[in-house]
C-alpha cells in the first residue's frame, strides 16, 4: 500500500504502533477502520493520489539511475 508507506515517510507520530495494531486486526476490520488511524480513506481520491505519487517518485529515481 503506497499511500500507507507515504504516511510512514511523512513521519506520522505513533506510526509503528498503529501499523502493528492494523496487522493484529488482520481481516477482522473493514479497510476504512484499518486506515483511519493513519488519516487515510480509500474512498477519497487523495488516498490514490498519495499512492500514485510514491510510484511516480520511484519511477523518477529509476530513470535518474539510467541516465
Secondary structure, 3 states (H helix, E strand, C coil): CHHHHHHHHCCCCCHHHHHHHHHHHCCCCCHHHHHHCCCCCCCCHHHHHHHHHHHHHHHHHHHHHHC
